[in-house]
Amino acid sequence: MLDLFFRLERAISQVALYAAVLMLIASVSLGFYQVLTRFVFDAPSTWSEVMARSTMIWCVFLGAAATFRGGYMMAVEVIYKLVPTSALKALEILIATCCMIVLAILVIYGYQMTLRVQNQMLSGVGISIAWIYAAIPIGAAFSLLSVITRLIAQLTGRETIGVVDAEAPAHVPESESRPGPDTGTSSGTEGRKQP
């Protein structure tokens, strides 16, 4: 049952990520078109700036789900280093709970705001501004699903808890180490000369 949930969430997150990438491509293309019409053809487009901004909003809210799921959101790494290993699980639960509260608020109030502005139109385009506001509850719902899935994966031991240090050097197994240039020992730290 849990495997089915993870597969379903992975498919939903992939759809959100691909949609975010398409929105980013559309936003950049529309921005380029706006520059061309304004400065090259001296006939500024009335709709491309609004649509570029709108697609960027969708890009951000849809892309947030992938960053939550991968654990790429901003983290204060010093907290993870100060907290003992036994308390990391409680720390992740606290962080996920705070994220879920904020995302649930965005879903609820974003939905209400979308309904409230459905009669307003985007200038120069003629479509309801609700289509843009809908990015808030939809993106927050995707992100909420991602946060819940990540927490479940961490609590069940499927994923590691805490921040992965991307800058730390990878451990080289003993069988793959080579002799150093002038020490005759392995290239690890034990073969380096101390200053």
ChimeraX commands (.cxc) that place a marker at each C-alpha (Angstrom):
marker #1 position 0.00,0.00,0.00 radius 0.5
marker #1 position 2.82,2.39,0.92 radius 0.5
marker #1 position 4.67,1.56,-2.30 radius 0.5
marker #1 position 1.57,2.44,-4.31 radius 0.5
marker #1 position 1.33,5.78,-2.47 radius 0.5
marker #1 position 4.99,6.55,-3.23 radius 0.5
marker #1 position 4.57,5.65,-6.91 radius 0.5
marker #1 position 1.46,7.81,-7.18 radius 0.5
marker #1 position 3.19,10.75,-5.49 radius 0.5
marker #1 position 6.24,10.35,-7.74 radius 0.5
marker #1 position 4.02,10.49,-10.84 radius 0.5
marker #1 position 2.16,13.56,-9.56 radius 0.5
marker #1 position 5.42,15.32,-8.66 radius 0.5
marker #1 position 6.84,14.54,-12.11 radius 0.5
marker #1 position 3.78,16.08,-13.75 radius 0.5
marker #1 position 4.18,19.20,-11.55 radius 0.5
marker #1 position 7.89,19.42,-12.36 radius 0.5
marker #1 position 7.38,19.05,-16.12 radius 0.5
marker #1 position 4.61,21.66,-16.01 radius 0.5
marker #1 position 6.94,23.99,-14.08 radius 0.5
marker #1 position 9.66,23.53,-16.71 radius 0.5
marker #1 position 7.15,24.27,-19.50 radius 0.5
marker #1 position 6.01,27.39,-17.67 radius 0.5
marker #1 position 9.63,28.53,-17.27 radius 0.5
marker #1 position 10.26,28.02,-20.99 radius 0.5
marker #1 position 7.07,29.94,-21.80 radius 0.5
marker #1 position 8.00,32.76,-19.43 radius 0.5
marker #1 position 11.49,33.16,-20.90 radius 0.5
marker #1 position 10.14,32.98,-24.46 radius 0.5
marker #1 position 7.46,35.57,-23.74 radius 0.5
marker #1 position 10.01,37.84,-22.09 radius 0.5
marker #1 position 12.23,37.56,-25.16 radius 0.5
marker #1 position 9.25,38.29,-27.40 radius 0.5
marker #1 position 8.43,41.36,-25.27 radius 0.5
marker #1 position 11.97,42.69,-25.68 radius 0.5
marker #1 position 11.87,42.09,-29.44 radius 0.5
marker #1 position 8.57,43.86,-29.93 radius 0.5
marker #1 position 9.53,46.79,-27.73 radius 0.5
marker #1 position 13.11,47.52,-28.77 radius 0.5
marker #1 position 13.55,45.90,-32.19 radius 0.5
marker #1 position 10.15,46.40,-33.83 radius 0.5
marker #1 position 9.24,49.51,-31.77 radius 0.5
marker #1 position 5.70,48.14,-31.32 radius 0.5
marker #1 position 5.42,46.81,-27.74 radius 0.5
marker #1 position 3.18,43.83,-27.20 radius 0.5
marker #1 position 0.27,44.46,-24.84 radius 0.5
marker #1 position -0.13,40.90,-23.63 radius 0.5
marker #1 position 3.31,39.24,-23.46 radius 0.5
marker #1 position 4.49,40.93,-20.25 radius 0.5
marker #1 position 1.34,39.90,-18.37 radius 0.5
marker #1 position 1.59,36.33,-19.65 radius 0.5
marker #1 position 5.34,36.12,-18.88 radius 0.5
marker #1 position 4.63,37.16,-15.29 radius 0.5
marker #1 position 1.72,34.73,-15.03 radius 0.5
marker #1 position 3.69,31.75,-16.33 radius 0.5
marker #1 position 6.52,32.58,-13.91 radius 0.5
marker #1 position 4.05,32.50,-11.01 radius 0.5
marker #1 position 2.88,29.05,-12.11 radius 0.5
marker #1 position 6.50,27.94,-12.54 radius 0.5
marker #1 position 7.39,28.91,-8.96 radius 0.5
marker #1 position 4.39,27.30,-7.31 radius 0.5
marker #1 position 4.61,24.08,-9.32 radius 0.5
marker #1 position 8.39,23.83,-8.94 radius 0.5
marker #1 position 8.13,24.18,-5.16 radius 0.5
marker #1 position 6.67,20.67,-4.94 radius 0.5
marker #1 position 9.80,19.13,-6.46 radius 0.5
marker #1 position 12.07,21.10,-4.14 radius 0.5
marker #1 position 10.09,20.04,-1.08 radius 0.5
marker #1 position 10.16,16.40,-2.19 radius 0.5
marker #1 position 13.89,16.38,-2.86 radius 0.5
marker #1 position 14.70,18.24,0.35 radius 0.5
marker #1 position 16.25,21.12,-1.58 radius 0.5
marker #1 position 14.50,23.90,0.29 radius 0.5
marker #1 position 16.67,26.22,2.34 radius 0.5
marker #1 position 17.85,24.63,5.58 radius 0.5
marker #1 position 19.88,25.88,8.51 radius 0.5
marker #1 position 22.53,23.16,8.48 radius 0.5
marker #1 position 24.03,24.21,11.80 radius 0.5
marker #1 position 20.82,23.12,13.55 radius 0.5
marker #1 position 21.18,19.63,12.09 radius 0.5
marker #1 position 24.79,19.53,13.30 radius 0.5
marker #1 position 23.91,20.71,16.82 radius 0.5
marker #1 position 20.98,18.35,17.32 radius 0.5
marker #1 position 21.94,14.85,18.47 radius 0.5
marker #1 position 21.25,12.02,16.04 radius 0.5
marker #1 position 18.53,10.62,18.28 radius 0.5
marker #1 position 16.56,13.89,18.03 radius 0.5
marker #1 position 16.83,14.32,14.24 radius 0.5
marker #1 position 13.56,12.48,13.69 radius 0.5
marker #1 position 11.73,14.85,16.06 radius 0.5
marker #1 position 13.35,17.83,14.31 radius 0.5
marker #1 position 12.18,16.61,10.89 radius 0.5
marker #1 position 8.65,16.08,12.26 radius 0.5
marker #1 position 8.66,19.64,13.64 radius 0.5
marker #1 position 9.91,21.12,10.36 radius 0.5
marker #1 position 7.43,19.09,8.28 radius 0.5
marker #1 position 4.56,20.07,10.58 radius 0.5
marker #1 position 5.39,23.77,10.22 radius 0.5
marker #1 position 5.60,23.38,6.43 radius 0.5
marker #1 position 2.29,21.51,6.33 radius 0.5
marker #1 position 0.55,24.24,8.36 radius 0.5
marker #1 position 1.79,26.99,6.03 radius 0.5
marker #1 position 0.94,24.98,2.91 radius 0.5
marker #1 position -2.54,24.11,4.21 radius 0.5
marker #1 position -3.16,27.83,4.83 radius 0.5
marker #1 position -2.02,28.56,1.26 radius 0.5
marker #1 position -4.39,25.90,-0.11 radius 0.5
marker #1 position -7.40,27.17,1.86 radius 0.5
marker #1 position -6.92,30.90,1.46 radius 0.5
marker #1 position -5.51,30.58,-2.06 radius 0.5
marker #1 position -8.66,28.75,-3.09 radius 0.5
marker #1 position -10.85,31.42,-1.47 radius 0.5
marker #1 position -8.85,34.19,-3.17 radius 0.5
marker #1 position -9.15,32.41,-6.53 radius 0.5
marker #1 position -12.93,32.34,-6.17 radius 0.5
marker #1 position -13.00,35.98,-5.06 radius 0.5
marker #1 position -11.15,37.30,-8.15 radius 0.5
marker #1 position -12.78,35.14,-10.81 radius 0.5
marker #1 position -14.71,38.10,-12.25 radius 0.5
marker #1 position -11.57,40.24,-12.73 radius 0.5
marker #1 position -9.83,40.11,-16.10 radius 0.5
marker #1 position -6.14,40.25,-16.98 radius 0.5
marker #1 position -5.40,43.43,-18.89 radius 0.5
marker #1 position -4.50,42.91,-22.52 radius 0.5
marker #1 position -5.39,39.21,-22.47 radius 0.5
marker #1 position -9.09,39.00,-21.66 radius 0.5
marker #1 position -8.95,35.93,-19.41 radius 0.5
marker #1 position -9.93,35.73,-15.75 radius 0.5
marker #1 position -7.18,36.53,-13.26 radius 0.5
marker #1 position -8.43,33.51,-11.31 radius 0.5
marker #1 position -6.38,31.32,-13.67 radius 0.5
marker #1 position -3.25,32.96,-12.26 radius 0.5
marker #1 position -4.39,32.90,-8.63 radius 0.5
marker #1 position -5.17,29.19,-9.03 radius 0.5
marker #1 position -1.40,28.58,-8.99 radius 0.5
marker #1 position -1.40,29.23,-5.23 radius 0.5
marker #1 position -3.77,26.47,-4.05 radius 0.5
marker #1 position -2.72,23.99,-6.75 radius 0.5
marker #1 position 1.02,24.46,-6.19 radius 0.5
marker #1 position 0.57,24.40,-2.41 radius 0.5
marker #1 position -1.45,21.17,-2.66 radius 0.5
marker #1 position 1.33,19.54,-4.71 radius 0.5
marker #1 position 3.89,20.77,-2.16 radius 0.5
marker #1 position 1.77,19.52,0.76 radius 0.5
marker #1 position 1.68,16.06,-0.79 radius 0.5
marker #1 position 5.46,16.20,-1.28 radius 0.5
marker #1 position 6.12,17.20,2.35 radius 0.5
marker #1 position 3.88,14.41,3.66 radius 0.5
marker #1 position 5.54,11.85,1.39 radius 0.5
marker #1 position 9.04,12.95,2.36 radius 0.5
marker #1 position 8.19,12.73,6.07 radius 0.5
marker #1 position 6.69,9.25,5.67 radius 0.5
marker #1 position 9.75,8.12,3.69 radius 0.5
marker #1 position 12.07,9.43,6.41 radius 0.5
marker #1 position 10.09,7.92,9.28 radius 0.5
marker #1 position 9.95,4.51,7.58 radius 0.5
marker #1 position 13.70,4.55,6.86 radius 0.5
marker #1 position 13.38,4.79,3.07 radius 0.5
marker #1 position 15.23,8.14,3.03 radius 0.5
marker #1 position 17.90,9.61,5.25 radius 0.5
marker #1 position 17.00,12.24,7.81 radius 0.5
marker #1 position 18.72,15.60,7.71 radius 0.5
marker #1 position 20.57,17.66,5.17 radius 0.5
marker #1 position 22.93,15.91,2.76 radius 0.5
marker #1 position 26.21,17.82,2.68 radius 0.5
marker #1 position 26.94,18.24,-1.03 radius 0.5
marker #1 position 30.28,19.94,-0.36 radius 0.5
marker #1 position 31.76,17.15,1.73 radius 0.5
marker #1 position 34.30,15.04,-0.16 radius 0.5
marker #1 position 33.12,11.59,-1.07 radius 0.5
marker #1 position 34.72,8.72,0.83 radius 0.5
marker #1 position 37.13,6.78,-1.37 radius 0.5
marker #1 position 37.11,3.05,-0.60 radius 0.5
marker #1 position 40.47,1.56,0.40 radius 0.5
marker #1 position 40.54,-0.66,-2.70 radius 0.5
marker #1 position 40.28,2.37,-5.03 radius 0.5
marker #1 position 42.96,4.53,-3.40 radius 0.5
marker #1 position 46.12,5.23,-5.35 radius 0.5
marker #1 position 49.65,5.94,-4.19 radius 0.5
marker #1 position 50.38,9.62,-3.62 radius 0.5
marker #1 position 52.87,11.44,-5.86 radius 0.5
marker #1 position 55.79,11.61,-3.46 radius 0.5
marker #1 position 54.78,9.77,-0.32 radius 0.5
marker #1 position 54.30,6.23,-1.57 radius 0.5
marker #1 position 51.13,5.89,0.48 radius 0.5
marker #1 position 47.46,6.12,-0.39 radius 0.5
marker #1 position 46.08,9.43,-1.58 radius 0.5
marker #1 position 43.84,9.79,1.48 radius 0.5
marker #1 position 44.46,12.16,4.34 radius 0.5
marker #1 position 46.80,9.77,6.10 radius 0.5
marker #1 position 49.37,10.10,3.28 radius 0.5
marker #1 position 49.51,13.89,3.27 radius 0.5
marker #1 position 52.38,15.68,4.92 radius 0.5
marker #1 position 51.37,17.89,7.79 radius 0.5
marker #1 position 52.64,21.50,7.60 radius 0.5
marker link #1:1,2 radius 0.2
marker link #1:2,3 radius 0.2
marker link #1:3,4 radius 0.2
marker link #1:4,5 radius 0.2
marker link #1:5,6 radius 0.2
marker link #1:6,7 radius 0.2
marker link #1:7,8 radius 0.2
marker link #1:8,9 radius 0.2
marker link #1:9,10 radius 0.2
marker link #1:10,11 radius 0.2
marker link #1:11,12 radius 0.2
marker link #1:12,13 radius 0.2
marker link #1:13,14 radius 0.2
marker link #1:14,15 radius 0.2
marker link #1:15,16 radius 0.2
marker link #1:16,17 radius 0.2
marker link #1:17,18 radius 0.2
marker link #1:18,19 radius 0.2
marker link #1:19,20 radius 0.2
marker link #1:20,21 radius 0.2
marker link #1:21,22 radius 0.2
marker link #1:22,23 radius 0.2
marker link #1:23,24 radius 0.2
marker link #1:24,25 radius 0.2
marker link #1:25,26 radius 0.2
marker link #1:26,27 radius 0.2
marker link #1:27,28 radius 0.2
marker link #1:28,29 radius 0.2
marker link #1:29,30 radius 0.2
marker link #1:30,31 radius 0.2
marker link #1:31,32 radius 0.2
marker link #1:32,33 radius 0.2
marker link #1:33,34 radius 0.2
marker link #1:34,35 radius 0.2
marker link #1:35,36 radius 0.2
marker link #1:36,37 radius 0.2
marker link #1:37,38 radius 0.2
marker link #1:38,39 radius 0.2
marker link #1:39,40 radius 0.2
marker link #1:40,41 radius 0.2
marker link #1:41,42 radius 0.2
marker link #1:42,43 radius 0.2
marker link #1:43,44 radius 0.2
marker link #1:44,45 radius 0.2
marker link #1:45,46 radius 0.2
marker link #1:46,47 radius 0.2
marker link #1:47,48 radius 0.2
marker link #1:48,49 radius 0.2
marker link #1:49,50 radius 0.2
marker link #1:50,51 radius 0.2
marker link #1:51,52 radius 0.2
marker link #1:52,53 radius 0.2
marker link #1:53,54 radius 0.2
marker link #1:54,55 radius 0.2
marker link #1:55,56 radius 0.2
marker link #1:56,57 radius 0.2
marker link #1:57,58 radius 0.2
marker link #1:58,59 radius 0.2
marker link #1:59,60 radius 0.2
marker link #1:60,61 radius 0.2
marker link #1:61,62 radius 0.2
marker link #1:62,63 radius 0.2
marker link #1:63,64 radius 0.2
marker link #1:64,65 radius 0.2
marker link #1:65,66 radius 0.2
marker link #1:66,67 radius 0.2
marker link #1:67,68 radius 0.2
marker link #1:68,69 radius 0.2
marker link #1:69,70 radius 0.2
marker link #1:70,71 radius 0.2
marker link #1:71,72 radius 0.2
marker link #1:72,73 radius 0.2
marker link #1:73,74 radius 0.2
marker link #1:74,75 radius 0.2
marker link #1:75,76 radius 0.2
marker link #1:76,77 radius 0.2
marker link #1:77,78 radius 0.2
marker link #1:78,79 radius 0.2
marker link #1:79,80 radius 0.2
marker link #1:80,81 radius 0.2
marker link #1:81,82 radius 0.2
marker link #1:82,83 radius 0.2
marker link #1:83,84 radius 0.2
marker link #1:84,85 radius 0.2
marker link #1:85,86 radius 0.2
marker link #1:86,87 radius 0.2
marker link #1:87,88 radius 0.2
marker link #1:88,89 radius 0.2
marker link #1:89,90 radius 0.2
marker link #1:90,91 radius 0.2
marker link #1:91,92 radius 0.2
marker link #1:92,93 radius 0.2
marker link #1:93,94 radius 0.2
marker link #1:94,95 radius 0.2
marker link #1:95,96 radius 0.2
marker link #1:96,97 radius 0.2
marker link #1:97,98 radius 0.2
marker link #1:98,99 radius 0.2
marker link #1:99,100 radius 0.2
marker link #1:100,101 radius 0.2
marker link #1:101,102 radius 0.2
marker link #1:102,103 radius 0.2
marker link #1:103,104 radius 0.2
marker link #1:104,105 radius 0.2
marker link #1:105,106 radius 0.2
marker link #1:106,107 radius 0.2
marker link #1:107,108 radius 0.2
marker link #1:108,109 radius 0.2
marker link #1:109,110 radius 0.2
marker link #1:110,111 radius 0.2
marker link #1:111,112 radius 0.2
marker link #1:112,113 radius 0.2
marker link #1:113,114 radius 0.2
marker link #1:114,115 radius 0.2
marker link #1:115,116 radius 0.2
marker link #1:116,117 radius 0.2
marker link #1:117,118 radius 0.2
marker link #1:118,119 radius 0.2
marker link #1:119,120 radius 0.2
marker link #1:120,121 radius 0.2
marker link #1:121,122 radius 0.2
marker link #1:122,123 radius 0.2
marker link #1:123,124 radius 0.2
marker link #1:124,125 radius 0.2
marker link #1:125,126 radius 0.2
marker link #1:126,127 radius 0.2
marker link #1:127,128 radius 0.2
marker link #1:128,129 radius 0.2
marker link #1:129,130 radius 0.2
marker link #1:130,131 radius 0.2
marker link #1:131,132 radius 0.2
marker link #1:132,133 radius 0.2
marker link #1:133,134 radius 0.2
marker link #1:134,135 radius 0.2
marker link #1:135,136 radius 0.2
marker link #1:136,137 radius 0.2
marker link #1:137,138 radius 0.2
marker link #1:138,139 radius 0.2
marker link #1:139,140 radius 0.2
marker link #1:140,141 radius 0.2
marker link #1:141,142 radius 0.2
marker link #1:142,143 radius 0.2
marker link #1:143,144 radius 0.2
marker link #1:144,145 radius 0.2
marker link #1:145,146 radius 0.2
marker link #1:146,147 radius 0.2
marker link #1:147,148 radius 0.2
marker link #1:148,149 radius 0.2
marker link #1:149,150 radius 0.2
marker link #1:150,151 radius 0.2
marker link #1:151,152 radius 0.2
marker link #1:152,153 radius 0.2
marker link #1:153,154 radius 0.2
marker link #1:154,155 radius 0.2
marker link #1:155,156 radius 0.2
marker link #1:156,157 radius 0.2
marker link #1:157,158 radius 0.2
marker link #1:158,159 radius 0.2
marker link #1:159,160 radius 0.2
marker link #1:160,161 radius 0.2
marker link #1:161,162 radius 0.2
marker link #1:162,163 radius 0.2
marker link #1:163,164 radius 0.2
marker link #1:164,165 radius 0.2
marker link #1:165,166 radius 0.2
marker link #1:166,167 radius 0.2
marker link #1:167,168 radius 0.2
marker link #1:168,169 radius 0.2
marker link #1:169,170 radius 0.2
marker link #1:170,171 radius 0.2
marker link #1:171,172 radius 0.2
marker link #1:172,173 radius 0.2
marker link #1:173,174 radius 0.2
marker link #1:174,175 radius 0.2
marker link #1:175,176 radius 0.2
marker link #1:176,177 radius 0.2
marker link #1:177,178 radius 0.2
marker link #1:178,179 radius 0.2
marker link #1:179,180 radius 0.2
marker link #1:180,181 radius 0.2
marker link #1:181,182 radius 0.2
marker link #1:182,183 radius 0.2
marker link #1:183,184 radius 0.2
marker link #1:184,185 radius 0.2
marker link #1:185,186 radius 0.2
marker link #1:186,187 radius 0.2
marker link #1:187,188 radius 0.2
marker link #1:188,189 radius 0.2
marker link #1:189,190 radius 0.2
marker link #1:190,191 radius 0.2
marker link #1:191,192 radius 0.2
marker link #1:192,193 radius 0.2
marker link #1:193,194 radius 0.2
marker link #1:194,195 radius 0.2
view
